[in-house]
Amino acid sequence: MASIQKNISSSYTMRKSKSQNFFSRHIGRVILYLLLIFGAALALLPFYWMISTSLMTLGETINRKWLPAVPQLVNYVNAWKEADFAKYFINSVIITFTTIAGIMTTSTLAGYAFGRIKFFGRDVLFAILLSTMMIPESITLLPNLMLIRGNIFPLPGGSWMNTLQGLTVPFMANAFSIFLLRQFFSQIPSELWDAARIDGSGHFRFLLQIVLPISKAPLMTVLLFAFTGSWNAFAWPLLVTTRNTWRPIMVGLWTFVSEAGPETHLLMAGAVISLLPILVVYFITQKQFTEGIATTGLKG
Amino acid sequence: MTATSLKTSSGKYSSKRRMLKENLTAYLFIFPAFLVIGVFGLFPIGYSIYMSLYQWRVRQGDFIGLKNYSDILGDGTGLLIFLLGFGLLILAYFLWNSAFKNGSMLAKSGKLIAAIILISAGIVISLGWKQMIAGGDEDFLNSMIVTVFYALGSVPLQLALALILAYILFQNIRGKELFRMIFFLPYVTPVVTTAVVFRIIFSPRETSLANILIGKLGIEPLKWLFEPKTVTELLFGLKDLNGLLSGPSLALITIILFGVWTFVGYNTVIFLAGLGGISKEIYEAAEIDGANSWDLFRYVTVPLLSPITFYLFLISFIGTFKAFNHIYVMKVPNAQKTVVTASVHIFQKFYTENNFSAAATEAIILFLIILGLTFAQNKILGERVFYG
């Protein structure tokens, strides 16, 4: 019924506007598409420039051409092998997976506790947790650097400079992920928990066997945020890696900027390598990705 | 008897024990997260405050109280005058608002008073600022101005573009999903990578993409990221303007362009979600009343989106105060201090100058400003949600 009404009203407006201003409507539409295409071109232009430069010879990057005569795939081989991008890339993969494992563990446990268990001081602790979202990195970098060096109190295993734990442990928990999962976990009907409890299940088993399997969407969002956050990290790894043992790809790319000098084709090949994993994940999970950001963005 | 009473007493006993067990489980569950956040998120704030009270260059020195703060902000009178000016600004805002709510006669005089207060607030603020610069750390205070330039340059522009794009995409557009994906791409790609690419695109070479493009418009090649001169100087040869009047340098404008390019897509996606929340009936009702598409945009879409616009505005504004990575990557020595925002300044203070106490003090000041902005965000968002 309602849909019929809608159809009638929309066909009414269409007919009205068609008879009134057929041409202006079409011109308006063309302008809209032109605007969109112009915007899309601006959004894509840097990517085009990056990829085309990455396939050029050194000469072609200097006497600027729009396209390389012959695509120089060898640039990628050179960047991968000689400019250490292979090492940086593998470092980044290990760092990212370690951080993700940490974030998923801490935030599912804490999100579950805040969402489903009544305990003493819960609201106060949650408020403290939320307030940490406002803390800017500028204020934490220096004290954390001193912490990692072992300047403030001794750490297990001495200084954590240039180590995997130094790069990952500080990022293994964040308020945002906990908040996101808590919101979802707290909406799970309590009948499920009652049933599980009658079957003799505790919180931990309930979390593992019931809650996690039905929470794929929010877990995926947390995972995507953790992945991009860790892969894109820059300021902290710049401080913590003085040698290239554990240097991640973003810092490697940055150091290559100063070392590469005029070799922009290799630099751009490195840039393409550095964003490939993110782009692959983005294209696979596109819908989830955008909607995750839209909904979480709106909730704040 | 006793089957039931036994049951209840054991139930009571077990419920108490269960309470204890629940509490223990919960604390066990939140412990790992709170350990990490406590050590690497909360502890640094306390430690920064502690450091800011000492002389501290790599190693801890003497306790010097608030001297670090007065070294940066001046002796306090400047700051007081500056804050007084800010108070006047807020007063003017409230007067202006209440003037709109009241009747016509009151409204006019209220607006007049508000305007006078606004002008005097401007004078007081600039007086206080001059006093602060005279007594405090000019470099840090200038980095604040650079930060404000960056925020005012990028946020309104990116929001306006995003609103337009979202509005267009919300019409029945073919390939809507594809366009949304393309606009979102710059936001998704790692910021260090794209900043490195922008360094190449906006390099001062004659054959850089930016110079090729403006060359097609008949403009001489520019130095872009390497240009410390302000736009007013480049265009009109005005040299002696200083402070807020001179405007951002071309290098900073290039960074602003990068910010706009990166964040338009994000804001578009949020606006699109907001547009989806406006009911179709309102549009249909307005159309039947004879509204054209501009009317629909101006009198239906914009007001109904205003809560989201406010939210995005303040989130982005706070974001520009936190921004570090791309500015640090696109910063070249030739641009001098015109691209050094507050967060970059703080980083350099301890990373290259080893002046730990100054860095800690400046970080606390920046943190307080961000806290103030967040507070304002909550306050304004609480009040100014406009429904039709």
Contacts between the chains, C-beta under 8 A, distances in Angstrom:
chain1	res1	chain2	res2	distance
A	6	B	280	7.7
A	9	B	284	5.7
A	10	B	284	8.0
A	13	B	284	7.5
A	13	B	287	5.6
A	28	B	293	7.6
A	32	B	168	5.2
A	32	B	171	6.7
A	32	B	173	7.1
A	33	B	173	7.6
A	35	B	164	7.7
A	35	B	168	6.3
A	36	B	165	7.5
A	36	B	168	6.0
A	36	B	169	7.4
A	36	B	173	7.0
A	36	B	179	5.4
A	39	B	161	7.9
A	39	B	165	6.1
A	39	B	179	7.9
A	39	B	183	6.7
A	40	B	179	6.0
A	40	B	182	4.6
A	40	B	183	7.0
A	42	B	261	7.3
A	43	B	182	5.4
A	43	B	183	5.6
A	43	B	185	6.2
A	43	B	186	5.7
A	43	B	261	7.2
A	43	B	264	7.9
A	43	B	265	7.1
A	44	B	182	6.3
A	44	B	185	7.4
A	45	B	209	7.5
A	46	B	186	7.6
A	46	B	194	6.5
A	46	B	197	5.1
A	46	B	198	6.7
A	46	B	201	6.0
A	46	B	261	7.4
A	47	B	185	7.2
A	47	B	189	7.9
A	47	B	197	8.0
A	49	B	197	6.8
A	49	B	200	7.3
A	49	B	201	5.8
A	49	B	209	5.3
A	50	B	197	4.7
A	50	B	200	7.9
A	53	B	200	6.9
A	62	B	207	6.8
A	63	B	207	7.0
A	64	B	207	3.5
A	64	B	208	7.8
A	64	B	212	6.6
A	102	B	36	7.8
A	105	B	32	6.8
A	106	B	32	4.6
A	106	B	33	4.1
A	106	B	36	6.4
A	107	B	33	6.6
A	109	B	29	4.2
A	109	B	30	7.1
A	109	B	32	6.5
A	109	B	33	7.0
A	110	B	29	6.1
A	110	B	30	4.5
A	110	B	32	7.5
A	110	B	33	3.9
A	110	B	34	7.5
A	112	B	29	6.1
A	113	B	25	7.5
A	113	B	26	4.3
A	113	B	27	7.9
A	113	B	29	3.8
A	113	B	30	4.9
A	114	B	30	7.1
A	117	B	22	5.6
A	117	B	25	6.4
A	117	B	26	4.2
A	117	B	29	7.3
A	118	B	22	6.8
A	119	B	22	6.2
A	119	B	23	4.6
A	119	B	26	3.7
A	119	B	27	6.8
A	120	B	23	5.7
A	122	B	26	7.3
A	125	B	30	6.9
A	125	B	34	7.5
A	128	B	42	7.8
A	129	B	33	7.9
A	129	B	34	7.8
A	129	B	37	7.0
A	132	B	37	5.7
A	132	B	41	4.8
A	132	B	42	6.5
A	134	B	370	6.4
A	134	B	371	6.4
A	134	B	374	5.3
A	135	B	41	5.9
A	135	B	42	8.0
A	135	B	45	6.7
A	135	B	367	7.2
A	136	B	321	7.3
A	136	B	322	4.6
A	136	B	343	7.1
A	136	B	363	7.8
A	136	B	366	6.5
A	136	B	367	6.1
A	136	B	370	5.7
A	137	B	322	6.8
A	137	B	324	6.6
A	137	B	343	7.7
A	138	B	322	7.2
A	138	B	324	6.9
A	138	B	342	7.6
A	138	B	343	4.5
A	138	B	346	4.9
A	138	B	347	7.1
A	138	B	363	5.0
A	138	B	366	5.7
A	138	B	367	7.6
A	139	B	44	6.3
A	139	B	45	6.2
A	139	B	48	5.5
A	139	B	363	4.0
A	139	B	364	6.8
A	139	B	366	7.2
A	139	B	367	4.9
A	140	B	40	6.7
A	140	B	41	6.5
A	140	B	44	4.2
A	140	B	45	7.6
A	141	B	347	6.9
A	141	B	350	7.8
A	142	B	44	7.6
A	142	B	48	7.1
A	142	B	51	7.8
A	142	B	350	5.0
A	142	B	356	6.4
A	142	B	359	5.5
A	142	B	360	6.2
A	142	B	363	7.0
A	143	B	43	6.9
A	143	B	44	3.6
A	143	B	47	4.3
A	143	B	48	5.8
A	143	B	51	7.5
A	143	B	360	7.7
A	144	B	40	5.6
A	144	B	44	5.7
A	145	B	350	7.9
A	146	B	47	7.8
A	147	B	39	7.2
A	147	B	40	7.3
A	147	B	43	7.7
A	147	B	44	7.8
A	152	B	47	7.1
A	169	B	36	6.9
A	169	B	40	7.6
A	170	B	36	7.1
A	170	B	40	4.0
A	172	B	32	7.8
A	172	B	36	5.0
A	173	B	32	6.8
A	173	B	33	4.1
A	173	B	34	7.8
A	173	B	35	7.9
A	173	B	36	3.9
A	173	B	37	5.2
A	174	B	37	7.2
A	175	B	37	6.9
A	178	B	33	6.1
A	202	B	25	7.5
A	203	B	22	7.9
A	203	B	25	5.1
A	203	B	29	7.5
A	204	B	25	7.6
A	228	B	188	7.3
A	228	B	190	7.8
A	231	B	190	6.5
A	232	B	190	4.4
A	232	B	191	6.2
A	232	B	192	6.8
A	232	B	325	7.8
A	234	B	191	7.6
A	234	B	192	5.1
A	234	B	324	8.0
A	234	B	325	4.5
A	234	B	328	7.7
A	234	B	329	7.7
A	235	B	324	5.7
A	235	B	325	6.3
A	235	B	328	7.4
A	235	B	347	7.0
A	239	B	351	7.1
A	250	B	190	6.3
A	250	B	192	4.3
A	250	B	193	7.5
A	253	B	192	6.2
A	253	B	193	6.6
A	253	B	196	5.9
A	254	B	192	6.3
A	254	B	196	7.3
A	254	B	329	6.2
A	257	B	196	5.9
A	257	B	199	6.9
A	257	B	329	7.5
A	264	B	200	5.5
A	267	B	196	6.8
A	267	B	200	7.2
A	268	B	197	7.1
A	268	B	200	6.9
A	271	B	193	5.0
A	271	B	196	5.5
A	271	B	197	5.8
A	274	B	190	6.2
A	274	B	192	7.6
A	274	B	193	5.0
A	275	B	189	5.0
A	275	B	190	5.4
A	275	B	193	4.7
A	275	B	194	8.0
A	278	B	188	6.4
A	278	B	189	6.3
A	278	B	190	5.9
A	279	B	188	7.5
A	279	B	189	7.0
A	282	B	185	7.8
A	282	B	188	4.9
A	286	B	181	6.2
A	289	B	188	7.2
A	290	B	180	6.9
A	290	B	181	7.7
A	290	B	184	6.0
A	290	B	269	5.6
A	293	B	266	7.0
A	293	B	269	6.2
A	293	B	270	7.9
A	294	B	269	5.1
A	294	B	270	6.0
A	294	B	272	7.2
A	294	B	273	4.1
A	295	B	273	7.1
A	297	B	266	7.6
A	297	B	269	7.5
A	297	B	270	4.8
A	297	B	273	7.6
A	298	B	270	6.5
A	298	B	273	5.7
A	298	B	274	7.3
A	298	B	308	7.3
A	298	B	311	7.9
A	300	B	311	6.9
A	300	B	315	7.8
